[in-house]
Amino acid sequence: MKKFTVAALLSLVAIALFAPVAFGAEGAAAASKIGYYSMAVIGCGLAIGLAAFGTGIGQGLGVSKACEGVARNPNASGKITTTLIIGLAMIESLCIYALVVVLIVFFVNPFKI
């Protein structure tokens, strides 16, 4: 039952996302613009969602292992904390890079006249 629910939910999301592409076309130039921006919105949403998901998992694992390290050796907490903060900044910068790429893809206009 769970697989059916997930499949039904994914199909409804796909229908909702691709409906503007199917029904919003008026003319060749308008169709290409609408198609581009619809796909750009979908791609940008998926890209930043995956980036946030991945960085969230990475940060969670990093904090988890840092807590384990401090619990096992409290004398090394200063070095562990410093390394943790640097690592979290590096992980967060990956999501910011993904956001920059998403914004570039979203706001570029290849159909400028």
PDB file as gemmi writes it, atoms N, CA and C in Angstrom:
CRYST1    1.000    1.000    1.000  90.00  90.00  90.00 P 1                      
ATOM      1  N   MET A   1       0.816  -1.199   0.000  1.00  0.00           N  
ATOM      2  CA  MET A   1       0.000   0.000   0.000  1.00  0.00           C  
ATOM      3  C   MET A   1       0.864   1.269   0.000  1.00  0.00           C  
ATOM      4  N   LYS A   2       1.988   1.201   0.718  1.00  0.00           N  
ATOM      5  CA  LYS A   2       2.855   2.366   0.798  1.00  0.00           C  
ATOM      6  C   LYS A   2       3.459   2.698  -0.570  1.00  0.00           C  
ATOM      7  N   LYS A   3       3.854   1.660  -1.333  1.00  0.00           N  
ATOM      8  CA  LYS A   3       4.425   1.901  -2.657  1.00  0.00           C  
ATOM      9  C   LYS A   3       3.397   2.543  -3.585  1.00  0.00           C  
ATOM     10  N   PHE A   4       2.149   2.096  -3.466  1.00  0.00           N  
ATOM     11  CA  PHE A   4       1.090   2.668  -4.296  1.00  0.00           C  
ATOM     12  C   PHE A   4       0.870   4.131  -3.943  1.00  0.00           C  
ATOM     13  N   THR A   5       0.887   4.455  -2.667  1.00  0.00           N  
ATOM     14  CA  THR A   5       0.683   5.833  -2.232  1.00  0.00           C  
ATOM     15  C   THR A   5       1.810   6.734  -2.735  1.00  0.00           C  
ATOM     16  N   VAL A   6       3.036   6.252  -2.642  1.00  0.00           N  
ATOM     17  CA  VAL A   6       4.180   7.042  -3.116  1.00  0.00           C  
ATOM     18  C   VAL A   6       4.098   7.229  -4.630  1.00  0.00           C  
ATOM     19  N   ALA A   7       3.749   6.166  -5.352  1.00  0.00           N  
ATOM     20  CA  ALA A   7       3.634   6.264  -6.809  1.00  0.00           C  
ATOM     21  C   ALA A   7       2.513   7.223  -7.200  1.00  0.00           C  
ATOM     22  N   ALA A   8       1.383   7.165  -6.503  1.00  0.00           N  
ATOM     23  CA  ALA A   8       0.270   8.060  -6.794  1.00  0.00           C  
ATOM     24  C   ALA A   8       0.653   9.512  -6.501  1.00  0.00           C  
ATOM     25  N   LEU A   9       1.349   9.739  -5.407  1.00  0.00           N  
ATOM     26  CA  LEU A   9       1.775  11.090  -5.057  1.00  0.00           C  
ATOM     27  C   LEU A   9       2.761  11.635  -6.089  1.00  0.00           C  
ATOM     28  N   LEU A  10       3.718  10.814  -6.504  1.00  0.00           N  
ATOM     29  CA  LEU A  10       4.685  11.261  -7.512  1.00  0.00           C  
ATOM     30  C   LEU A  10       4.016  11.553  -8.847  1.00  0.00           C  
ATOM     31  N   SER A  11       3.035  10.746  -9.222  1.00  0.00           N  
ATOM     32  CA  SER A  11       2.349  11.007 -10.489  1.00  0.00           C  
ATOM     33  C   SER A  11       1.529  12.289 -10.419  1.00  0.00           C  
ATOM     34  N   LEU A  12       0.905  12.565  -9.277  1.00  0.00           N  
ATOM     35  CA  LEU A  12       0.161  13.820  -9.133  1.00  0.00           C  
ATOM     36  C   LEU A  12       1.092  15.029  -9.177  1.00  0.00           C  
ATOM     37  N   VAL A  13       2.253  14.910  -8.565  1.00  0.00           N  
ATOM     38  CA  VAL A  13       3.217  16.002  -8.604  1.00  0.00           C  
ATOM     39  C   VAL A  13       3.699  16.222 -10.033  1.00  0.00           C  
ATOM     40  N   ALA A  14       3.957  15.131 -10.769  1.00  0.00           N  
ATOM     41  CA  ALA A  14       4.401  15.257 -12.163  1.00  0.00           C  
ATOM     42  C   ALA A  14       3.338  15.918 -13.013  1.00  0.00           C  
ATOM     43  N   ILE A  15       2.081  15.555 -12.809  1.00  0.00           N  
ATOM     44  CA  ILE A  15       0.986  16.169 -13.564  1.00  0.00           C  
ATOM     45  C   ILE A  15       0.892  17.654 -13.239  1.00  0.00           C  
ATOM     46  N   ALA A  16       0.998  18.000 -11.966  1.00  0.00           N  
ATOM     47  CA  ALA A  16       0.903  19.407 -11.565  1.00  0.00           C  
ATOM     48  C   ALA A  16       2.078  20.225 -12.109  1.00  0.00           C  
ATOM     49  N   LEU A  17       3.261  19.632 -12.182  1.00  0.00           N  
ATOM     50  CA  LEU A  17       4.419  20.376 -12.654  1.00  0.00           C  
ATOM     51  C   LEU A  17       4.443  20.546 -14.166  1.00  0.00           C  
ATOM     52  N   PHE A  18       3.959  19.554 -14.891  1.00  0.00           N  
ATOM     53  CA  PHE A  18       4.032  19.617 -16.340  1.00  0.00           C  
ATOM     54  C   PHE A  18       2.767  20.162 -16.995  1.00  0.00           C  
ATOM     55  N   ALA A  19       1.744  20.472 -16.233  1.00  0.00           N  
ATOM     56  CA  ALA A  19       0.520  21.034 -16.798  1.00  0.00           C  
ATOM     57  C   ALA A  19       0.742  22.395 -17.452  1.00  0.00           C  
ATOM     58  N   PRO A  20       1.533  23.305 -16.874  1.00  0.00           N  
ATOM     59  CA  PRO A  20       1.752  24.581 -17.560  1.00  0.00           C  
ATOM     60  C   PRO A  20       2.419  24.422 -18.920  1.00  0.00           C  
ATOM     61  N   VAL A  21       3.274  23.441 -19.045  1.00  0.00           N  
ATOM     62  CA  VAL A  21       3.935  23.206 -20.322  1.00  0.00           C  
ATOM     63  C   VAL A  21       2.927  22.721 -21.353  1.00  0.00           C  
ATOM     64  N   ALA A  22       2.015  21.866 -20.934  1.00  0.00           N  
ATOM     65  CA  ALA A  22       1.059  21.281 -21.865  1.00  0.00           C  
ATOM     66  C   ALA A  22      -0.037  22.264 -22.273  1.00  0.00           C  
ATOM     67  N   PHE A  23      -0.512  23.081 -21.339  1.00  0.00           N  
ATOM     68  CA  PHE A  23      -1.666  23.921 -21.618  1.00  0.00           C  
ATOM     69  C   PHE A  23      -1.353  25.400 -21.775  1.00  0.00           C  
ATOM     70  N   GLY A  24      -0.117  25.804 -21.565  1.00  0.00           N  
ATOM     71  CA  GLY A  24       0.193  27.224 -21.581  1.00  0.00           C  
ATOM     72  C   GLY A  24       0.792  27.740 -22.867  1.00  0.00           C  
ATOM     73  N   ALA A  25       0.900  26.935 -23.890  1.00  0.00           N  
ATOM     74  CA  ALA A  25       1.578  27.348 -25.116  1.00  0.00           C  
ATOM     75  C   ALA A  25       0.645  28.133 -26.023  1.00  0.00           C  
ATOM     76  N   GLU A  26       1.090  29.323 -26.428  1.00  0.00           N  
ATOM     77  CA  GLU A  26       0.352  30.145 -27.390  1.00  0.00           C  
ATOM     78  C   GLU A  26       1.349  30.695 -28.398  1.00  0.00           C  
ATOM     79  N   GLY A  27       1.530  30.022 -29.486  1.00  0.00           N  
ATOM     80  CA  GLY A  27       2.483  30.453 -30.502  1.00  0.00           C  
ATOM     81  C   GLY A  27       3.835  29.822 -30.283  1.00  0.00           C  
ATOM     82  N   ALA A  28       4.678  29.894 -31.295  1.00  0.00           N  
ATOM     83  CA  ALA A  28       5.976  29.222 -31.234  1.00  0.00           C  
ATOM     84  C   ALA A  28       6.922  29.900 -30.246  1.00  0.00           C  
ATOM     85  N   ALA A  29       7.002  31.234 -30.290  1.00  0.00           N  
ATOM     86  CA  ALA A  29       7.916  31.933 -29.380  1.00  0.00           C  
ATOM     87  C   ALA A  29       7.439  31.824 -27.939  1.00  0.00           C  
ATOM     88  N   ALA A  30       6.136  31.983 -27.739  1.00  0.00           N  
ATOM     89  CA  ALA A  30       5.593  31.878 -26.389  1.00  0.00           C  
ATOM     90  C   ALA A  30       5.740  30.460 -25.865  1.00  0.00           C  
ATOM     91  N   ALA A  31       5.581  29.479 -26.726  1.00  0.00           N  
ATOM     92  CA  ALA A  31       5.708  28.089 -26.294  1.00  0.00           C  
ATOM     93  C   ALA A  31       7.123  27.785 -25.851  1.00  0.00           C  
ATOM     94  N   SER A  32       8.110  28.311 -26.579  1.00  0.00           N  
ATOM     95  CA  SER A  32       9.485  28.035 -26.185  1.00  0.00           C  
ATOM     96  C   SER A  32       9.839  28.750 -24.889  1.00  0.00           C  
ATOM     97  N   LYS A  33       9.325  29.976 -24.706  1.00  0.00           N  
ATOM     98  CA  LYS A  33       9.572  30.685 -23.448  1.00  0.00           C  
ATOM     99  C   LYS A  33       8.905  29.981 -22.288  1.00  0.00           C  
ATOM    100  N   ILE A  34       7.647  29.617 -22.458  1.00  0.00           N  
ATOM    101  CA  ILE A  34       6.923  28.953 -21.377  1.00  0.00           C  
ATOM    102  C   ILE A  34       7.572  27.614 -21.067  1.00  0.00           C  
ATOM    103  N   GLY A  35       7.962  26.891 -22.106  1.00  0.00           N  
ATOM    104  CA  GLY A  35       8.615  25.610 -21.884  1.00  0.00           C  
ATOM    105  C   GLY A  35       9.928  25.763 -21.146  1.00  0.00           C  
ATOM    106  N   TYR A  36      10.706  26.767 -21.532  1.00  0.00           N  
ATOM    107  CA  TYR A  36      11.997  26.976 -20.871  1.00  0.00           C  
ATOM    108  C   TYR A  36      11.796  27.343 -19.409  1.00  0.00           C  
ATOM    109  N   TYR A  37      10.942  28.300 -19.146  1.00  0.00           N  
ATOM    110  CA  TYR A  37      10.776  28.746 -17.767  1.00  0.00           C  
ATOM    111  C   TYR A  37      10.109  27.691 -16.903  1.00  0.00           C  
ATOM    112  N   SER A  38       9.212  26.914 -17.465  1.00  0.00           N  
ATOM    113  CA  SER A  38       8.601  25.837 -16.690  1.00  0.00           C  
ATOM    114  C   SER A  38       9.645  24.799 -16.311  1.00  0.00           C  
ATOM    115  N   MET A  39      10.458  24.422 -17.273  1.00  0.00           N  
ATOM    116  CA  MET A  39      11.503  23.441 -16.980  1.00  0.00           C  
ATOM    117  C   MET A  39      12.575  24.032 -16.066  1.00  0.00           C  
ATOM    118  N   ALA A  40      12.858  25.329 -16.204  1.00  0.00           N  
ATOM    119  CA  ALA A  40      13.842  25.972 -15.326  1.00  0.00           C  
ATOM    120  C   ALA A  40      13.350  25.975 -13.884  1.00  0.00           C  
ATOM    121  N   VAL A  41      12.077  26.252 -13.686  1.00  0.00           N  
ATOM    122  CA  VAL A  41      11.520  26.249 -12.329  1.00  0.00           C  
ATOM    123  C   VAL A  41      11.585  24.849 -11.730  1.00  0.00           C  
ATOM    124  N   ILE A  42      11.219  23.857 -12.520  1.00  0.00           N  
ATOM    125  CA  ILE A  42      11.251  22.483 -12.024  1.00  0.00           C  
ATOM    126  C   ILE A  42      12.689  22.066 -11.720  1.00  0.00           C  
ATOM    127  N   GLY A  43      13.592  22.343 -12.637  1.00  0.00           N  
ATOM    128  CA  GLY A  43      14.993  21.971 -12.433  1.00  0.00           C  
ATOM    129  C   GLY A  43      15.628  22.694 -11.263  1.00  0.00           C  
ATOM    130  N   CYS A  44      15.321  23.983 -11.122  1.00  0.00           N  
ATOM    131  CA  CYS A  44      15.883  24.757 -10.017  1.00  0.00           C  
ATOM    132  C   CYS A  44      15.360  24.259  -8.674  1.00  0.00           C  
ATOM    133  N   GLY A  45      14.085  23.954  -8.627  1.00  0.00           N  
ATOM    134  CA  GLY A  45      13.514  23.431  -7.383  1.00  0.00           C  
ATOM    135  C   GLY A  45      14.127  22.105  -6.989  1.00  0.00           C  
ATOM    136  N   LEU A  46      14.272  21.216  -7.958  1.00  0.00           N  
ATOM    137  CA  LEU A  46      14.892  19.923  -7.669  1.00  0.00           C  
ATOM    138  C   LEU A  46      16.357  20.077  -7.274  1.00  0.00           C  
ATOM    139  N   ALA A  47      17.067  20.956  -7.959  1.00  0.00           N  
ATOM    140  CA  ALA A  47      18.500  21.120  -7.681  1.00  0.00           C  
ATOM    141  C   ALA A  47      18.742  21.665  -6.282  1.00  0.00           C  
ATOM    142  N   ILE A  48      18.032  22.707  -5.900  1.00  0.00           N  
ATOM    143  CA  ILE A  48      18.278  23.278  -4.579  1.00  0.00           C  
ATOM    144  C   ILE A  48      17.737  22.364  -3.488  1.00  0.00           C  
ATOM    145  N   GLY A  49      16.681  21.618  -3.793  1.00  0.00           N  
ATOM    146  CA  GLY A  49      16.177  20.641  -2.824  1.00  0.00           C  
ATOM    147  C   GLY A  49      17.180  19.531  -2.569  1.00  0.00           C  
ATOM    148  N   LEU A  50      17.770  19.001  -3.632  1.00  0.00           N  
ATOM    149  CA  LEU A  50      18.782  17.957  -3.463  1.00  0.00           C  
ATOM    150  C   LEU A  50      20.028  18.500  -2.768  1.00  0.00           C  
ATOM    151  N   ALA A  51      20.409  19.723  -3.093  1.00  0.00           N  
ATOM    152  CA  ALA A  51      21.581  20.311  -2.442  1.00  0.00           C  
ATOM    153  C   ALA A  51      21.343  20.507  -0.949  1.00  0.00           C  
ATOM    154  N   ALA A  52      20.170  21.000  -0.595  1.00  0.00           N  
ATOM    155  CA  ALA A  52      19.860  21.198   0.823  1.00  0.00           C  
ATOM    156  C   ALA A  52      19.757  19.866   1.551  1.00  0.00           C  
ATOM    157  N   PHE A  53      19.185  18.861   0.885  1.00  0.00           N  
ATOM    158  CA  PHE A  53      19.071  17.533   1.478  1.00  0.00           C  
ATOM    159  C   PHE A  53      20.453  16.946   1.744  1.00  0.00           C  
ATOM    160  N   GLY A  54      21.333  17.032   0.750  1.00  0.00           N  
ATOM    161  CA  GLY A  54      22.674  16.478   0.904  1.00  0.00           C  
ATOM    162  C   GLY A  54      23.494  17.201   1.954  1.00  0.00           C  
ATOM    163  N   THR A  55      23.422  18.522   1.963  1.00  0.00           N  
ATOM    164  CA  THR A  55      24.189  19.260   2.967  1.00  0.00           C  
ATOM    165  C   THR A  55      23.618  19.054   4.363  1.00  0.00           C  
ATOM    166  N   GLY A  56      22.317  18.886   4.465  1.00  0.00           N  
ATOM    167  CA  GLY A  56      21.719  18.596   5.771  1.00  0.00           C  
ATOM    168  C   GLY A  56      22.198  17.267   6.326  1.00  0.00           C  
ATOM    169  N   ILE A  57      22.245  16.262   5.465  1.00  0.00           N  
ATOM    170  CA  ILE A  57      22.758  14.961   5.901  1.00  0.00           C  
ATOM    171  C   ILE A  57      24.231  15.070   6.278  1.00  0.00           C  
ATOM    172  N   GLY A  58      25.010  15.756   5.468  1.00  0.00           N  
ATOM    173  CA  GLY A  58      26.436  15.913   5.757  1.00  0.00           C  
ATOM    174  C   GLY A  58      26.695  16.645   7.061  1.00  0.00           C  
ATOM    175  N   GLN A  59      25.937  17.705   7.297  1.00  0.00           N  
ATOM    176  CA  GLN A  59      26.118  18.449   8.544  1.00  0.00           C  
ATOM    177  C   GLN A  59      25.672  17.633   9.748  1.00  0.00           C  
ATOM    178  N   GLY A  60      24.591  16.891   9.592  1.00  0.00           N  
ATOM    179  CA  GLY A  60      24.133  16.048  10.690  1.00  0.00           C  
ATOM    180  C   GLY A  60      25.150  14.984  11.052  1.00  0.00           C  
ATOM    181  N   LEU A  61      25.731  14.347  10.040  1.00  0.00           N  
ATOM    182  CA  LEU A  61      26.756  13.336  10.311  1.00  0.00           C  
ATOM    183  C   LEU A  61      27.999  13.958  10.939  1.00  0.00           C  
ATOM    184  N   GLY A  62      28.379  15.137  10.464  1.00  0.00           N  
ATOM    185  CA  GLY A  62      29.545  15.812  11.028  1.00  0.00           C  
ATOM    186  C   GLY A  62      29.363  16.166  12.496  1.00  0.00           C  
ATOM    187  N   VAL A  63      28.218  16.727  12.832  1.00  0.00           N  
ATOM    188  CA  VAL A  63      27.933  17.087  14.224  1.00  0.00           C  
ATOM    189  C   VAL A  63      27.846  15.837  15.088  1.00  0.00           C  
ATOM    190  N   SER A  64      27.238  14.785  14.547  1.00  0.00           N  
ATOM    191  CA  SER A  64      27.123  13.529  15.287  1.00  0.00           C  
ATOM    192  C   SER A  64      28.497  12.967  15.636  1.00  0.00           C  
ATOM    193  N   LYS A  65      29.377  12.916  14.654  1.00  0.00           N  
ATOM    194  CA  LYS A  65      30.712  12.366  14.900  1.00  0.00           C  
ATOM    195  C   LYS A  65      31.534  13.273  15.811  1.00  0.00           C  
ATOM    196  N   ALA A  66      31.327  14.585  15.713  1.00  0.00           N  
ATOM    197  CA  ALA A  66      32.036  15.497  16.613  1.00  0.00           C  
ATOM    198  C   ALA A  66      31.585  15.292  18.061  1.00  0.00           C  
ATOM    199  N   CYS A  67      30.289  15.107  18.250  1.00  0.00           N  
ATOM    200  CA  CYS A  67      29.785  14.839  19.608  1.00  0.00           C  
ATOM    201  C   CYS A  67      30.342  13.527  20.153  1.00  0.00           C  
ATOM    202  N   GLU A  68      30.416  12.512  19.292  1.00  0.00           N  
ATOM    203  CA  GLU A  68      31.006  11.239  19.721  1.00  0.00           C  
ATOM    204  C   GLU A  68      32.476  11.421  20.084  1.00  0.00           C  
ATOM    205  N   GLY A  69      33.196  12.192  19.287  1.00  0.00           N  
ATOM    206  CA  GLY A  69      34.610  12.424  19.565  1.00  0.00           C  
ATOM    207  C   GLY A  69      34.831  13.159  20.877  1.00  0.00           C  
ATOM    208  N   VAL A  70      34.005  14.158  21.155  1.00  0.00           N  
ATOM    209  CA  VAL A  70      34.134  14.902  22.409  1.00  0.00           C  
ATOM    210  C   VAL A  70      33.739  14.018  23.587  1.00  0.00           C  
ATOM    211  N   ALA A  71      32.741  13.162  23.393  1.00  0.00           N  
ATOM    212  CA  ALA A  71      32.329  12.268  24.468  1.00  0.00           C  
ATOM    213  C   ALA A  71      33.418  11.240  24.788  1.00  0.00           C  
ATOM    214  N   ARG A  72      34.144  10.805  23.777  1.00  0.00           N  
ATOM    215  CA  ARG A  72      35.199   9.815  24.011  1.00  0.00           C  
ATOM    216  C   ARG A  72      36.471  10.459  24.570  1.00  0.00           C  
ATOM    217  N   ASN A  73      36.763  11.679  24.152  1.00  0.00           N  
ATOM    218  CA  ASN A  73      37.981  12.340  24.597  1.00  0.00           C  
ATOM    219  C   ASN A  73      37.693  13.816  24.853  1.00  0.00           C  
ATOM    220  N   PRO A  74      37.232  14.152  26.049  1.00  0.00           N  
ATOM    221  CA  PRO A  74      36.881  15.555  26.340  1.00  0.00           C  
ATOM    222  C   PRO A  74      38.065  16.516  26.261  1.00  0.00           C  
ATOM    223  N   ASN A  75      39.271  16.021  26.414  1.00  0.00           N  
ATOM    224  CA  ASN A  75      40.449  16.908  26.349  1.00  0.00           C  
ATOM    225  C   ASN A  75      40.687  17.435  24.943  1.00  0.00           C  
ATOM    226  N   ALA A  76      40.186  16.743  23.927  1.00  0.00           N  
ATOM    227  CA  ALA A  76      40.401  17.163  22.536  1.00  0.00           C  
ATOM    228  C   ALA A  76      39.234  17.984  21.996  1.00  0.00           C  
ATOM    229  N   SER A  77      38.372  18.478  22.867  1.00  0.00           N  
ATOM    230  CA  SER A  77      37.166  19.183  22.406  1.00  0.00           C  
ATOM    231  C   SER A  77      37.495  20.463  21.642  1.00  0.00           C  
ATOM    232  N   GLY A  78      38.560  21.147  21.985  1.00  0.00           N  
ATOM    233  CA  GLY A  78      38.929  22.379  21.272  1.00  0.00           C  
ATOM    234  C   GLY A  78      39.300  22.116  19.822  1.00  0.00           C  
ATOM    235  N   LYS A  79      40.136  21.110  19.601  1.00  0.00           N  
ATOM    236  CA  LYS A  79      40.537  20.771  18.236  1.00  0.00           C  
ATOM    237  C   LYS A  79      39.351  20.232  17.439  1.00  0.00           C  
ATOM    238  N   ILE A  80      38.534  19.415  18.102  1.00  0.00           N  
ATOM    239  CA  ILE A  80      37.369  18.839  17.408  1.00  0.00           C  
ATOM    240  C   ILE A  80      36.384  19.939  17.021  1.00  0.00           C  
ATOM    241  N   THR A  81      36.155  20.883  17.915  1.00  0.00           N  
ATOM    242  CA  THR A  81      35.218  21.970  17.632  1.00  0.00           C  
ATOM    243  C   THR A  81      35.722  22.848  16.491  1.00  0.00           C  
ATOM    244  N   THR A  82      37.014  23.153  16.499  1.00  0.00           N  
ATOM    245  CA  THR A  82      37.578  23.968  15.420  1.00  0.00           C  
ATOM    246  C   THR A  82      37.434  23.268  14.073  1.00  0.00           C  
ATOM    247  N   THR A  83      37.785  21.996  14.039  1.00  0.00           N  
ATOM    248  CA  THR A  83      37.661  21.225  12.804  1.00  0.00           C  
ATOM    249  C   THR A  83      36.209  21.112  12.378  1.00  0.00           C  
ATOM    250  N   LEU A  84      35.308  20.948  13.340  1.00  0.00           N  
ATOM    251  CA  LEU A  84      33.880  20.850  13.039  1.00  0.00           C  
ATOM    252  C   LEU A  84      33.353  22.141  12.408  1.00  0.00           C  
ATOM    253  N   ILE A  85      33.716  23.269  12.970  1.00  0.00           N  
ATOM    254  CA  ILE A  85      33.232  24.541  12.441  1.00  0.00           C  
ATOM    255  C   ILE A  85      33.748  24.771  11.023  1.00  0.00           C  
ATOM    256  N   ILE A  86      35.016  24.464  10.778  1.00  0.00           N  
ATOM    257  CA  ILE A  86      35.571  24.613   9.426  1.00  0.00           C  
ATOM    258  C   ILE A  86      34.868  23.663   8.456  1.00  0.00           C  
ATOM    259  N   GLY A  87      34.659  22.425   8.884  1.00  0.00           N  
ATOM    260  CA  GLY A  87      33.969  21.452   8.037  1.00  0.00           C  
ATOM    261  C   GLY A  87      32.541  21.850   7.735  1.00  0.00           C  
ATOM    262  N   LEU A  88      31.821  22.348   8.731  1.00  0.00           N  
ATOM    263  CA  LEU A  88      30.442  22.793   8.500  1.00  0.00           C  
ATOM    264  C   LEU A  88      30.390  23.984   7.553  1.00  0.00           C  
ATOM    265  N   ALA A  89      31.365  24.870   7.645  1.00  0.00           N  
ATOM    266  CA  ALA A  89      31.408  26.004   6.716  1.00  0.00           C  
ATOM    267  C   ALA A  89      31.645  25.532   5.290  1.00  0.00           C  
ATOM    268  N   MET A  90      32.519  24.545   5.125  1.00  0.00           N  
ATOM    269  CA  MET A  90      32.768  23.999   3.785  1.00  0.00           C  
ATOM    270  C   MET A  90      31.522  23.310   3.227  1.00  0.00           C  
ATOM    271  N   ILE A  91      30.835  22.553   4.065  1.00  0.00           N  
ATOM    272  CA  ILE A  91      29.620  21.863   3.625  1.00  0.00           C  
ATOM    273  C   ILE A  91      28.543  22.880   3.256  1.00  0.00           C  
ATOM    274  N   GLU A  92      28.399  23.916   4.065  1.00  0.00           N  
ATOM    275  CA  GLU A  92      27.382  24.926   3.784  1.00  0.00           C  
ATOM    276  C   GLU A  92      27.705  25.695   2.507  1.00  0.00           C  
ATOM    277  N   SER A  93      28.989  25.889   2.222  1.00  0.00           N  
ATOM    278  CA  SER A  93      29.354  26.593   0.996  1.00  0.00           C  
ATOM    279  C   SER A  93      28.929  25.811  -0.242  1.00  0.00           C  
ATOM    280  N   LEU A  94      28.868  24.488  -0.171  1.00  0.00           N  
ATOM    281  CA  LEU A  94      28.385  23.701  -1.305  1.00  0.00           C  
ATOM    282  C   LEU A  94      26.936  24.023  -1.623  1.00  0.00           C  
ATOM    283  N   CYS A  95      26.124  24.184  -0.595  1.00  0.00           N  
ATOM    284  CA  CYS A  95      24.717  24.531  -0.821  1.00  0.00           C  
ATOM    285  C   CYS A  95      24.597  25.953  -1.366  1.00  0.00           C  
ATOM    286  N   ILE A  96      25.443  26.843  -0.925  1.00  0.00           N  
ATOM    287  CA  ILE A  96      25.416  28.212  -1.444  1.00  0.00           C  
ATOM    288  C   ILE A  96      25.847  28.242  -2.908  1.00  0.00           C  
ATOM    289  N   TYR A  97      26.838  27.428  -3.275  1.00  0.00           N  
ATOM    290  CA  TYR A  97      27.227  27.324  -4.687  1.00  0.00           C  
ATOM    291  C   TYR A  97      26.064  26.794  -5.521  1.00  0.00           C  
ATOM    292  N   ALA A  98      25.362  25.805  -4.994  1.00  0.00           N  
ATOM    293  CA  ALA A  98      24.192  25.273  -5.710  1.00  0.00           C  
ATOM    294  C   ALA A  98      23.130  26.355  -5.865  1.00  0.00           C  
ATOM    295  N   LEU A  99      22.932  27.173  -4.841  1.00  0.00           N  
ATOM    296  CA  LEU A  99      21.963  28.265  -4.928  1.00  0.00           C  
ATOM    297  C   LEU A  99      22.366  29.274  -5.999  1.00  0.00           C  
ATOM    298  N   VAL A 100      23.656  29.595  -6.090  1.00  0.00           N  
ATOM    299  CA  VAL A 100      24.129  30.531  -7.110  1.00  0.00           C  
ATOM    300  C   VAL A 100      23.871  29.971  -8.505  1.00  0.00           C  
ATOM    301  N   VAL A 101      24.172  28.697  -8.705  1.00  0.00           N  
ATOM    302  CA  VAL A 101      23.936  28.081 -10.007  1.00  0.00           C  
ATOM    303  C   VAL A 101      22.441  28.065 -10.331  1.00  0.00           C  
ATOM    304  N   VAL A 102      21.616  27.763  -9.352  1.00  0.00           N  
ATOM    305  CA  VAL A 102      20.165  27.758  -9.557  1.00  0.00           C  
ATOM    306  C   VAL A 102      19.668  29.148  -9.933  1.00  0.00           C  
ATOM    307  N   LEU A 103      20.160  30.171  -9.270  1.00  0.00           N  
ATOM    308  CA  LEU A 103      19.731  31.536  -9.592  1.00  0.00           C  
ATOM    309  C   LEU A 103      20.188  31.953 -10.983  1.00  0.00           C  
ATOM    310  N   ILE A 104      21.381  31.532 -11.375  1.00  0.00           N  
ATOM    311  CA  ILE A 104      21.846  31.842 -12.727  1.00  0.00           C  
ATOM    312  C   ILE A 104      20.963  31.165 -13.759  1.00  0.00           C  
ATOM    313  N   VAL A 105      20.655  29.893 -13.550  1.00  0.00           N  
ATOM    314  CA  VAL A 105      19.804  29.162 -14.498  1.00  0.00           C  
ATOM    315  C   VAL A 105      18.406  29.760 -14.537  1.00  0.00           C  
ATOM    316  N   PHE A 106      17.907  30.164 -13.385  1.00  0.00           N  
ATOM    317  CA  PHE A 106      16.535  30.665 -13.322  1.00  0.00           C  
ATOM    318  C   PHE A 106      16.394  32.045 -13.960  1.00  0.00           C  
ATOM    319  N   PHE A 107      17.373  32.923 -13.768  1.00  0.00           N  
ATOM    320  CA  PHE A 107      17.229  34.293 -14.248  1.00  0.00           C  
ATOM    321  C   PHE A 107      17.858  34.571 -15.600  1.00  0.00           C  
ATOM    322  N   VAL A 108      18.534  33.593 -16.189  1.00  0.00           N  
ATOM    323  CA  VAL A 108      19.084  33.815 -17.533  1.00  0.00           C  
ATOM    324  C   VAL A 108      17.919  33.788 -18.515  1.00  0.00           C  
ATOM    325  N   ASN A 109      17.983  34.626 -19.515  1.00  0.00           N  
ATOM    326  CA  ASN A 109      16.902  34.699 -20.493  1.00  0.00           C  
ATOM    327  C   ASN A 109      17.477  34.447 -21.883  1.00  0.00           C  
ATOM    328  N   PRO A 110      17.451  33.187 -22.332  1.00  0.00           N  
ATOM    329  CA  PRO A 110      18.018  32.907 -23.650  1.00  0.00           C  
ATOM    330  C   PRO A 110      17.146  33.385 -24.805  1.00  0.00           C  
ATOM    331  N   PHE A 111      15.937  33.876 -24.501  1.00  0.00           N  
ATOM    332  CA  PHE A 111      14.994  34.294 -25.543  1.00  0.00           C  
ATOM    333  C   PHE A 111      14.890  35.811 -25.642  1.00  0.00           C  
ATOM    334  N   LYS A 112      15.923  36.544 -25.177  1.00  0.00           N  
ATOM    335  CA  LYS A 112      15.902  38.004 -25.278  1.00  0.00           C  
ATOM    336  C   LYS A 112      15.908  38.419 -26.724  1.00  0.00           C  
ATOM    337  N   ILE A 113      15.096  39.392 -27.008  1.00  0.00           N  
ATOM    338  CA  ILE A 113      14.994  39.886 -28.397  1.00  0.00           C  
ATOM    339  C   ILE A 113      15.629  41.251 -28.486  1.00  0.00           C  
TER     340      ILE A 113                                                      
END                                                                             
